[in-house]
Structures are given as structure tokens and as C-alpha cells.
Amino acid sequence: MTIHPAGVPSSIPSGNPRIAIFIPTFGDGGVEHMLVNLARGFADFGLTVDFLVKDRHLPYLPTLGEHVNLVELRTAKPRELLERLLTYLRQAHPAILMSAKGRDDRLTVQTKRHLSHPPRIFLRAGTNITGRLSGRQRNPFKRWLEHRALRRLYAQADGVICVSHGVADDLARITGLSRDFMQVLRNPVVLPEMVAKAQAPVDHPWLAPDQPPVILGAGGLRRQKNFPLLIRAFARVRAQRPCRLLILGEGRQRERLLELAGELGVGDAVQLPGFIDNPYAYMARAALFVLSSHWEGSPNVLAEALAVGTPVVSTDCPSGPREILQGGRYGRLVPVDDEAALSHAIAAALDVRSDPAQLRMAVHEYTLANSSAAYLRAFGLLQDSRCANPT
């Protein structure tokens, strides 16, 4: 169902708690994907869910399902966005309003000043802020200003949800807010349809059964993901054994990465297929998934690879990989930006046969039902801790 903020669907039972997810700065990243999954998960529990976006022609939105109300705000101007958000809130009266991006968060907390009975506001922190700011190479004064602004922002929320303990610890440290104010909830990464998608055919010759092992990376082709490190480590492994490297995703570093592969003499063994609608089928057929990032929050691709039973190697970056892999129990962890250590870990992982069922156990908390239930308990809308199965 698609509605404009001037009208709320009349088909929703009046006594049903309503959750509003506000994300007008919608892109094609992991934050957007996880919020779409959460909206769907909340609706599976029988709650009323409104998903507020700029317009409906955006990635992931087709997977919301018919039970989520898609609210089109139809503007990107901050003042108009605030006015339309306030119009929606006055008419819909949601119990919960959640946002997950900086500019959206600022608009969300501003609504408190304009409403006599505002909803409870939850902000979702999805990345390691210290790592992100370091990646931008901000000077110390600008970092101090950003930390101060973040403290003011998060202090106005009724609750802060962090996607990993590392994110929560970092946020508490830089804002000075109590760590007890923050709840760590796992991302809704593992979807019911993932098994079928993982088994779908793949039209790539390298993933045929009789081909050399494929090492897989995935993510935006940008500095954070540190794909140059992965290519350099792969070149070392390739010098010792037949193997190939696929990196799924798009971004500004595409040409640079292809040039690096050519310079290292592995251009014929490295491909960048771009954005893939069904990466699970690639993950399921890869011999190994590798995360080479400088920083993360809780890397969804790592959990997805484990969910389809694929072995993983990851940098021990802040934050998330160590928690997902439980300190290395479910996959090898190596220091950030250590080419030799990453190449050794890749070679060692290729030599060992892992039990897919055991790997899947690592991401039990990351299923759609379990993650959604955890959020609803944090919102105070699900009291029975034993209930993790939507109706």
C-alpha cells in the first residue's frame, strides 16, 4: 500500500501499535536494506508499520511486502521534510519513530519540539563512528565538533540501538553518554528466502563445479572496504595455487582496482561483475568469502556468507567481525591492512573443509524473526522474551 502523508490508511485496526521508520535519505546500502527487512519483520508480528521515504522508486522497496505502508514524502528539502513528517505524526500517531541516518536523525529529534505528545524516538547507530571519521581524515577540532553534535543528537532520543557492541562502546566513548543508554541488537540479515536464492542458478563460468576455487568479496568499491588489500593478498595466494577473485559491487574505485590487478599480474584472474541482484547464489558457490575492511558497524555480507554455509576470513576491524565470528571461532580474523596475514589466512582457509551447518549456527541471532523480536522488545511492544516467531 502506498500513501501520501496527508492520509493514513483506514484499514489498519485502531488498537494496533504503529511503528514509523523514517528514511528519506534512501540509497542502496546496507542501512536501507536492513530497515526494509525490519519493516517487513515488524509487519510479520502483526504490527502496523509505516515506511517513510522521499519516493517509492528506490532499491529494496519492492521487498517490503503488502503489509507495510509505504509513505511517500515527495520532497528532499529539510524544511519541507520536517513539515511533512510532522503532518504525518499528527495524523498517524505512531507509538515508535525510528531513523538511522544522520540528517534523518536530526529531523526526527526536532519533532519533539513541535508535538505535545511525540512518539518514542529511537535512533539506530550502524557504523563505527571513530573509524568513519578517521577514514575521512578530519582534523582533531572538526572531530571534536562532530562528537559534540553527536552527543546532543543522541541525548534527545528515547533509546539508541547499536548494531554491535563495538559500535556501542565507540559511541559511548565519543559522546560521553552512558553505555547503559544503548542497546545492542543484531541486524535482520538472514531471511527465510535466502536458502532458495542461494540455490538459484548462476550465469558465471568461474562458478562452475569444475573450475578453480573462487574467493569472493562484496561491497561498495570505496576506501572503507579496502579492496586493494584483498587484491594484493589474493595475488600472493595466486602465485602459489590456482584460484580466482570476484568482487561484487559498484563504486568510484573500479578502474583503480582493475589497474592494480593488472599491475600485480592477476588481471586475468580478477573480475568485478558490479551490483548483483542475488549475491547469495555467488556466496554459496564461492570457496571462501573475504572481508578486508578498514572499519564496519556489523558487516552484513559476513553474516550472509555464513548463513549460506561459506567459510570466511575477515580483518579484525572495528566493529562487528570479531562479534559475528565469535572471536575467530567461525572464521579467521587478521589485523587490519596486513597483507601477509590476510594472504596466509586465505591460503589456510582454502586448505580446510568447514561444516556449513556449524557456520550457519553463528548467525542464529541475525535471522529476520529473532532480530525483529529483539527490536520490538526494545520498543516495549513485545513482552514475552520467549516469543521469537511472528504469527
Buried (B, 14 or more C-beta within 10 A) or exposed (E): EEBEBEEBEEEBEEEEBBBBBBBBBBBEBBBBBBBBBBBBBBBBBEBBBBBBBBBBEBBBBEBBEEBBBBBBBBBEEEEEBBBBBBBBBBEBEBBBBBBBBBEBBBBBBBBBEEEEEBBBBBBBBBBBBBBBBBBEEBEEEEBEEBBEEBBEBBEBBBBBBBBBBBBBBBBBEBBEBEEEBBBBBBBBBBBEEBBEBBEEEBEBEBBEEEBEBBBBBBBBBBBBBBBBBBBBBBBBBBEEEEBBBBBBBBBEBBEEBBEBBEEBEBEEBBBBBEEBEBBBBBBBBBBBBBBBBBBBBBBBBBBBBBBBBBBBBBBBBBBBBBBBBEEEEBBBBBEBBBBEBBBBBBBEBBEEEBEBEEBBEBBEBBBBBBBBBBBBBBBEBBEEEEBBEBE
